[in-house]
Amino acid sequence: MGCPSFNGIRVDACDTIVTNADAKQVIVMDSDYKNAWIEAKGYPSEKTIIRHVLNYMEGGSESFKHKMATYMLYEDDLMVKS
């Protein structure tokens, strides 16, 4: 399987979009339903990227705080025992 082409332009390198693992780089895209563009890109540790991840993937900071509080209730049960 080769790399895809976008609007007839061949892409020389392919990246897989992974949402449940440590990423080396995050690329935030946006569109107007006709065209798409890169809105931001950077390392997952950058403040701007963290904000995008919180908003787009975690449902906002309040949702993330609620999720973390819920996980903390079950922290001992969730930890993998070796």
N, CA, C and O atoms as a printed pandas DataFrame, in Angstrom:
     atom_number atom_name residue_name chain_id  residue_number  x_coord  y_coord  z_coord
0              1         N          MET        A               1    0.851   -1.172    0.000
1              2        CA          MET        A               1    0.000    0.000    0.000
2              3         C          MET        A               1    0.892    1.228    0.000
3              4         O          MET        A               1    1.784    1.346    0.841
4              5         N          GLY        A               2    0.668    2.129   -0.917
5              6        CA          GLY        A               2    1.463    3.347   -1.016
6              7         C          GLY        A               2    0.838    4.491   -0.241
7              8         O          GLY        A               2   -0.223    4.359    0.369
8              9         N          CYS        A               3    1.529    5.612   -0.285
9             10        CA          CYS        A               3    1.019    6.816    0.368
10            11         C          CYS        A               3   -0.089    7.415   -0.484
11            12         O          CYS        A               3   -0.068    7.272   -1.707
12            13         N          PRO        A               4   -1.046    8.076    0.127
13            14        CA          PRO        A               4   -2.144    8.671   -0.633
14            15         C          PRO        A               4   -1.709    9.932   -1.352
15            16         O          PRO        A               4   -0.625   10.464   -1.110
16            17         N          SER        A               5   -2.569   10.401   -2.235
17            18        CA          SER        A               5   -2.332   11.706   -2.847
18            19         C          SER        A               5   -3.480   12.620   -2.436
19            20         O          SER        A               5   -4.615   12.171   -2.274
20            21         N          PHE        A               6   -3.179   13.886   -2.270
21            22        CA          PHE        A               6   -4.180   14.871   -1.898
22            23         C          PHE        A               6   -4.270   15.896   -3.009
23            24         O          PHE        A               6   -3.285   16.553   -3.343
24            25         N          ASN        A               7   -5.460   16.030   -3.581
25            26        CA          ASN        A               7   -5.675   16.952   -4.700
26            27         C          ASN        A               7   -4.674   16.709   -5.823
27            28         O          ASN        A               7   -4.195   17.652   -6.453
28            29         N          GLY        A               8   -4.361   15.429   -6.069
29            30        CA          GLY        A               8   -3.454   15.080   -7.143
30            31         C          GLY        A               8   -1.984   15.241   -6.811
31            32         O          GLY        A               8   -1.131   14.982   -7.660
32            33         N          ILE        A               9   -1.669   15.663   -5.594
33            34        CA          ILE        A               9   -0.270   15.838   -5.193
34            35         C          ILE        A               9    0.162   14.603   -4.420
35            36         O          ILE        A               9   -0.439   14.250   -3.406
36            37         N          ARG        A              10    1.192   13.961   -4.901
37            38        CA          ARG        A              10    1.695   12.750   -4.257
38            39         C          ARG        A              10    2.374   13.098   -2.941
39            40         O          ARG        A              10    3.153   14.048   -2.861
40            41         N          VAL        A              11    2.069   12.323   -1.918
41            42        CA          VAL        A              11    2.687   12.507   -0.604
42            43         C          VAL        A              11    3.845   11.528   -0.494
43            44         O          VAL        A              11    3.669   10.330   -0.712
44            45         N          ASP        A              12    5.037   12.036   -0.155
45            46        CA          ASP        A              12    6.220   11.184   -0.091
46            47         C          ASP        A              12    6.330   10.401    1.207
47            48         O          ASP        A              12    6.981    9.357    1.237
48            49         N          ALA        A              13    5.719   10.870    2.264
49            50        CA          ALA        A              13    5.787   10.170    3.543
50            51         C          ALA        A              13    4.382   10.056    4.112
51            52         O          ALA        A              13    3.582   10.987    4.013
52            53         N          CYS        A              14    4.094    8.921    4.702
53            54        CA          CYS        A              14    2.777    8.701    5.296
54            55         C          CYS        A              14    2.892    8.708    6.812
55            56         O          CYS        A              14    3.869    8.211    7.372
56            57         N          ASP        A              15    1.912    9.262    7.455
57            58        CA          ASP        A              15    1.814    9.216    8.904
58            59         C          ASP        A              15    0.483    8.593    9.266
59            60         O          ASP        A              15   -0.518    8.795    8.580
60            61         N          THR        A              16    0.479    7.848   10.328
61            62        CA          THR        A              16   -0.743    7.268   10.842
62            63         C          THR        A              16   -1.264    8.159   11.952
63            64         O          THR        A              16   -0.491    8.625   12.788
64            65         N          ILE        A              17   -2.544    8.397   11.969
65            66        CA          ILE        A              17   -3.140    9.191   13.039
66            67         C          ILE        A              17   -3.417    8.257   14.206
67            68         O          ILE        A              17   -4.213    7.325   14.093
68            69         N          VAL        A              18   -2.763    8.508   15.310
69            70        CA          VAL        A              18   -2.914    7.696   16.512
70            71         C          VAL        A              18   -3.479    8.587   17.605
71            72         O          VAL        A              18   -2.954    9.671   17.859
72            73         N          THR        A              19   -4.530    8.145   18.241
73            74        CA          THR        A              19   -5.130    8.973   19.290
74            75         C          THR        A              19   -4.978    8.378   20.679
75            76         O          THR        A              19   -5.309    9.040   21.663
76            77         N          ASN        A              20   -4.496    7.166   20.788
77            78        CA          ASN        A              20   -4.397    6.519   22.094
78            79         C          ASN        A              20   -2.973    6.095   22.419
79            80         O          ASN        A              20   -2.759    5.022   22.983
80            81         N          ALA        A              21   -2.007    6.917   22.073
81            82        CA          ALA        A              21   -0.611    6.591   22.348
82            83         C          ALA        A              21    0.190    7.884   22.450
83            84         O          ALA        A              21   -0.318    8.970   22.172
84            85         N          ASP        A              22    1.445    7.748   22.852
85            86        CA          ASP        A              22    2.322    8.917   22.915
86            87         C          ASP        A              22    2.654    9.369   21.499
87            88         O          ASP        A              22    3.153    8.588   20.689
88            89         N          ALA        A              23    2.379   10.615   21.212
89            90        CA          ALA        A              23    2.642   11.175   19.890
90            91         C          ALA        A              23    3.937   11.973   19.911
91            92         O          ALA        A              23    4.270   12.603   20.915
92            93         N          LYS        A              24    4.665   11.945   18.803
93            94        CA          LYS        A              24    5.870   12.764   18.656
94            95         C          LYS        A              24    5.498   14.173   18.232
95            96         O          LYS        A              24    6.182   15.138   18.575
96            97         N          GLN        A              25    4.414   14.284   17.488
97            98        CA          GLN        A              25    3.963   15.579   16.996
98            99         C          GLN        A              25    2.443   15.543   16.872
99           100         O          GLN        A              25    1.855   14.516   16.531
100          101         N          VAL        A              26    1.825   16.676   17.154
101          102        CA          VAL        A              26    0.378   16.806   17.005
102          103         C          VAL        A              26    0.124   17.836   15.912
103          104         O          VAL        A              26    0.706   18.920   15.915
104          105         N          ILE        A              27   -0.747   17.481   14.984
105          106        CA          ILE        A              27   -1.139   18.405   13.925
106          107         C          ILE        A              27   -2.640   18.628   14.063
107          108         O          ILE        A              27   -3.426   17.685   13.972
108          109         N          VAL        A              28   -3.030   19.873   14.282
109          110        CA          VAL        A              28   -4.436   20.245   14.434
110          111         C          VAL        A              28   -4.899   20.805   13.096
111          112         O          VAL        A              28   -4.314   21.751   12.568
112          113         N          MET        A              29   -5.952   20.212   12.557
113          114        CA          MET        A              29   -6.456   20.652   11.265
114          115         C          MET        A              29   -7.827   21.284   11.434
115          116         O          MET        A              29   -8.544   21.004   12.395
116          117         N          ASP        A              30   -8.175   22.134   10.494
117          118        CA          ASP        A              30   -9.490   22.757   10.469
118          119         C          ASP        A              30   -9.955   22.776    9.019
119          120         O          ASP        A              30   -9.157   22.574    8.104
120          121         N          SER        A              31  -11.223   23.015    8.815
121          122        CA          SER        A              31  -11.732   23.065    7.445
122          123         C          SER        A              31  -12.976   23.938    7.383
123          124         O          SER        A              31  -13.601   24.252    8.396
124          125         N          ASP        A              32  -13.305   24.315    6.165
125          126        CA          ASP        A              32  -14.556   25.024    5.924
126          127         C          ASP        A              32  -15.500   24.127    5.119
127          128         O          ASP        A              32  -16.405   24.615    4.441
128          129         N          TYR        A              33  -15.280   22.817    5.199
129          130        CA          TYR        A              33  -16.040   21.785    4.496
130          131         C          TYR        A              33  -15.765   21.743    3.003
131          132         O          TYR        A              33  -16.359   20.937    2.287
132          133         N          LYS        A              34  -14.878   22.596    2.529
133          134        CA          LYS        A              34  -14.438   22.549    1.139
134          135         C          LYS        A              34  -12.925   22.414    1.103
135          136         O          LYS        A              34  -12.378   21.616    0.342
136          137         N          ASN        A              35  -12.264   23.195    1.927
137          138        CA          ASN        A              35  -10.807   23.184    2.019
138          139         C          ASN        A              35  -10.399   22.860    3.450
139          140         O          ASN        A              35  -11.130   23.143    4.399
140          141         N          ALA        A              36   -9.237   22.271    3.584
141          142        CA          ALA        A              36   -8.683   21.965    4.907
142          143         C          ALA        A              36   -7.310   22.602    5.021
143          144         O          ALA        A              36   -6.627   22.813    4.019
144          145         N          TRP        A              37   -6.911   22.907    6.245
145          146        CA          TRP        A              37   -5.605   23.514    6.483
146          147         C          TRP        A              37   -5.109   23.138    7.867
147          148         O          TRP        A              37   -5.876   22.715    8.732
148          149         N          ILE        A              38   -3.822   23.299    8.053
149          150        CA          ILE        A              38   -3.210   23.058    9.356
150          151         C          ILE        A              38   -3.395   24.315   10.195
151          152         O          ILE        A              38   -2.937   25.396    9.824
152          153         N          GLU        A              39   -4.067   24.161   11.323
153          154        CA          GLU        A              39   -4.289   25.289   12.223
154          155         C          GLU        A              39   -3.123   25.446   13.197
155          156         O          GLU        A              39   -2.738   26.564   13.539
156          157         N          ALA        A              40   -2.567   24.322   13.639
157          158        CA          ALA        A              40   -1.434   24.359   14.568
158          159         C          ALA        A              40   -0.709   23.029   14.491
159          160         O          ALA        A              40   -1.302   22.004   14.157
160          161         N          LYS        A              41    0.576   23.055   14.803
161          162        CA          LYS        A              41    1.324   21.805   14.912
162          163         C          LYS        A              41    2.454   22.018   15.897
163          164         O          LYS        A              41    2.977   23.123   16.043
164          165         N          GLY        A              42    2.820   20.942   16.568
165          166        CA          GLY        A              42    3.895   21.048   17.540
166          167         C          GLY        A              42    3.981   19.816   18.422
167          168         O          GLY        A              42    3.308   18.810   18.193
168          169         N          TYR        A              43    4.819   19.923   19.426
169          170        CA          TYR        A              43    5.012   18.825   20.372
170          171         C          TYR        A              43    3.850   18.772   21.354
171          172         O          TYR        A              43    3.274   19.809   21.685
172          173         N          PRO        A              44    3.496   17.578   21.824
173          174        CA          PRO        A              44    2.388   17.446   22.769
174          175         C          PRO        A              44    2.586   18.222   24.072
175          176         O          PRO        A              44    1.615   18.479   24.784
176          177         N          SER        A              45    3.809   18.593   24.392
177          178        CA          SER        A              45    4.082   19.317   25.636
178          179         C          SER        A              45    3.906   20.830   25.501
179          180         O          SER        A              45    3.967   21.542   26.503
180          181         N          GLU        A              46    3.690   21.336   24.284
181          182        CA          GLU        A              46    3.522   22.775   24.075
182          183         C          GLU        A              46    2.131   23.218   24.535
183          184         O          GLU        A              46    1.136   22.539   24.283
184          185         N          LYS        A              47    2.082   24.365   25.213
185          186        CA          LYS        A              47    0.830   24.861   25.794
186          187         C          LYS        A              47   -0.285   24.993   24.752
187          188         O          LYS        A              47   -1.426   24.617   25.020
188          189         N          THR        A              48    0.032   25.519   23.580
189          190        CA          THR        A              48   -0.979   25.682   22.528
190          191         C          THR        A              48   -1.547   24.334   22.106
191          192         O          THR        A              48   -2.756   24.194   21.919
192          193         N          ILE        A              49   -0.682   23.352   21.957
193          194        CA          ILE        A              49   -1.117   22.019   21.538
194          195         C          ILE        A              49   -1.943   21.368   22.641
195          196         O          ILE        A              49   -2.950   20.719   22.358
196          197         N          ILE        A              50   -1.527   21.533   23.892
197          198        CA          ILE        A              50   -2.289   20.972   25.013
198          199         C          ILE        A              50   -3.707   21.538   25.015
199          200         O          ILE        A              50   -4.670   20.805   25.242
200          201         N          ARG        A              51   -3.835   22.835   24.764
201          202        CA          ARG        A              51   -5.173   23.451   24.717
202          203         C          ARG        A              51   -6.036   22.825   23.620
203          204         O          ARG        A              51   -7.213   22.540   23.839
204          205         N          HIS        A              52   -5.449   22.614   22.446
205          206        CA          HIS        A              52   -6.203   21.989   21.352
206          207         C          HIS        A              52   -6.614   20.570   21.727
207          208         O          HIS        A              52   -7.756   20.175   21.494
208          209         N          VAL        A              53   -5.702   19.803   22.301
209          210        CA          VAL        A              53   -6.012   18.423   22.696
210          211         C          VAL        A              53   -7.131   18.421   23.733
211          212         O          VAL        A              53   -8.075   17.637   23.630
212          213         N          LEU        A              54   -7.027   19.297   24.729
213          214        CA          LEU        A              54   -8.084   19.377   25.748
214          215         C          LEU        A              54   -9.432   19.715   25.123
215          216         O          LEU        A              54  -10.446   19.107   25.467
216          217         N          ASN        A              55   -9.450   20.671   24.215
217          218        CA          ASN        A              55  -10.714   21.101   23.617
218          219         C          ASN        A              55  -11.291   20.095   22.637
219          220         O          ASN        A              55  -12.489   19.815   22.674
220          221         N          TYR        A              56  -10.452   19.542   21.754
221          222        CA          TYR        A              56  -10.963   18.678   20.696
222          223         C          TYR        A              56  -11.071   17.214   21.086
223          224         O          TYR        A              56  -11.989   16.525   20.641
224          225         N          MET        A              57  -10.156   16.728   21.905
225          226        CA          MET        A              57  -10.136   15.297   22.198
226          227         C          MET        A              57  -10.669   14.953   23.584
227          228         O          MET        A              57  -11.117   13.829   23.811
228          229         N          GLU        A              58  -10.627   15.893   24.498
229          230        CA          GLU        A              58  -11.066   15.615   25.865
230          231         C          GLU        A              58  -12.386   16.285   26.211
231          232         O          GLU        A              58  -12.910   16.064   27.303
232          233         N          GLY        A              59  -12.938   17.093   25.320
233          234        CA          GLY        A              59  -14.218   17.731   25.579
234          235         C          GLY        A              59  -14.140   19.004   26.398
235          236         O          GLY        A              59  -15.150   19.453   26.938
236          237         N          GLY        A              60  -12.958   19.593   26.499
237          238        CA          GLY        A              60  -12.786   20.829   27.266
238          239         C          GLY        A              60  -12.164   20.562   28.624
239          240         O          GLY        A              60  -12.097   19.418   29.074
240          241         N          SER        A              61  -11.712   21.621   29.269
241          242        CA          SER        A              61  -10.980   21.452   30.530
242          243         C          SER        A              61  -11.876   20.941   31.658
243          244         O          SER        A              61  -11.429   20.138   32.477
244          245         N          GLU        A              62  -13.132   21.392   31.716
245          246        CA          GLU        A              62  -14.024   20.912   32.786
246          247         C          GLU        A              62  -14.298   19.419   32.638
247          248         O          GLU        A              62  -14.315   18.685   33.626
248          249         N          SER        A              63  -14.511   18.978   31.413
249          250        CA          SER        A              63  -14.728   17.556   31.155
250          251         C          SER        A              63  -13.492   16.746   31.530
251          252         O          SER        A              63  -13.602   15.667   32.112
252          253         N          PHE        A              64  -12.321   17.270   31.195
253          254        CA          PHE        A              64  -11.072   16.582   31.519
254          255         C          PHE        A              64  -10.879   16.494   33.034
255          256         O          PHE        A              64  -10.484   15.448   33.549
256          257         N          LYS        A              65  -11.158   17.599   33.752
257          258        CA          LYS        A              65  -11.036   17.589   35.220
258          259         C          LYS        A              65  -11.975   16.550   35.832
259          260         O          LYS        A              65  -11.597   15.830   36.756
260          261         N          HIS        A              66  -13.190   16.480   35.315
261          262        CA          HIS        A              66  -14.154   15.494   35.811
262          263         C          HIS        A              66  -13.653   14.071   35.559
263          264         O          HIS        A              66  -13.743   13.203   36.427
264          265         N          LYS        A              67  -13.129   13.853   34.363
265          266        CA          LYS        A              67  -12.604   12.536   34.006
266          267         C          LYS        A              67  -11.448   12.139   34.929
267          268         O          LYS        A              67  -11.386   11.006   35.406
268          269         N          MET        A              68  -10.533   13.086   35.174
269          270        CA          MET        A              68   -9.390   12.799   36.049
270          271         C          MET        A              68   -9.851   12.514   37.479
271          272         O          MET        A              68   -9.324   11.614   38.132
272          273         N          ALA        A              69  -10.828   13.274   37.966
273          274        CA          ALA        A              69  -11.350   13.039   39.317
274          275         C          ALA        A              69  -11.982   11.650   39.409
275          276         O          ALA        A              69  -11.817   10.954   40.410
276          277         N          THR        A              70  -12.701   11.254   38.368
277          278        CA          THR        A              70  -13.311    9.928   38.346
278          279         C          THR        A              70  -12.243    8.848   38.346
279          280         O          THR        A              70  -12.358    7.864   39.078
280          281         N          TYR        A              71  -11.196    9.018   37.529
281          282        CA          TYR        A              71  -10.117    8.032   37.494
282          283         C          TYR        A              71   -9.423    7.923   38.841
283          284         O          TYR        A              71   -9.041    6.829   39.258
284          285         N          MET        A              72   -9.258    9.051   39.524
285          286        CA          MET        A              72   -8.562    9.038   40.815
286          287         C          MET        A              72   -9.345    8.242   41.858
287          288         O          MET        A              72   -8.747    7.676   42.774
288          289         N          LEU        A              73  -10.670    8.189   41.733
289          290        CA          LEU        A              73  -11.474    7.393   42.660
290          291         C          LEU        A              73  -11.123    5.915   42.568
291          292         O          LEU        A              73  -11.225    5.180   43.551
292          293         N          TYR        A              74  -10.715    5.491   41.394
293          294        CA          TYR        A              74  -10.437    4.081   41.144
294          295         C          TYR        A              74   -8.966    3.819   40.853
295          296         O          TYR        A              74   -8.624    2.791   40.269
296          297         N          GLU        A              75   -8.098    4.731   41.252
297          298        CA          GLU        A              75   -6.679    4.638   40.908
298          299         C          GLU        A              75   -6.071    3.300   41.306
299          300         O          GLU        A              75   -5.378    2.677   40.501
300          301         N          ASP        A              76   -6.316    2.849   42.524
301          302        CA          ASP        A              76   -5.726    1.581   42.975
302          303         C          ASP        A              76   -6.246    0.399   42.169
303          304         O          ASP        A              76   -5.495   -0.532   41.881
304          305         N          ASP        A              77   -7.521    0.428   41.802
305          306        CA          ASP        A              77   -8.102   -0.666   41.025
306          307         C          ASP        A              77   -7.630   -0.657   39.575
307          308         O          ASP        A              77   -7.569   -1.705   38.931
308          309         N          LEU        A              78   -7.295    0.527   39.060
309          310        CA          LEU        A              78   -6.907    0.648   37.657
310          311         C          LEU        A              78   -5.439    0.348   37.405
311          312         O          LEU        A              78   -5.060    0.023   36.280
312          313         N          MET        A              79   -4.616    0.450   38.427
313          314        CA          MET        A              79   -3.175    0.246   38.252
314          315         C          MET        A              79   -2.892   -1.210   37.906
315          316         O          MET        A              79   -3.437   -2.125   38.524
316          317         N          VAL        A              80   -2.040   -1.412   36.918
317          318        CA          VAL        A              80   -1.657   -2.758   36.500
318          319         C          VAL        A              80   -0.680   -3.311   37.524
319          320         O          VAL        A              80    0.334   -2.692   37.846
320          321         N          LYS        A              81   -1.007   -4.468   38.017
321          322        CA          LYS        A              81   -0.135   -5.105   39.004
322          323         C          LYS        A              81    0.758   -6.101   38.282
323          324         O          LYS        A              81    0.276   -6.918   37.498
324          325         N          SER        A              82    2.075   -6.036   38.549
325          326        CA          SER        A              82    2.978   -6.979   37.870
326          327         C          SER        A              82    3.377   -8.118   38.762
327          328         O          SER        A              82    4.131   -8.996   38.342
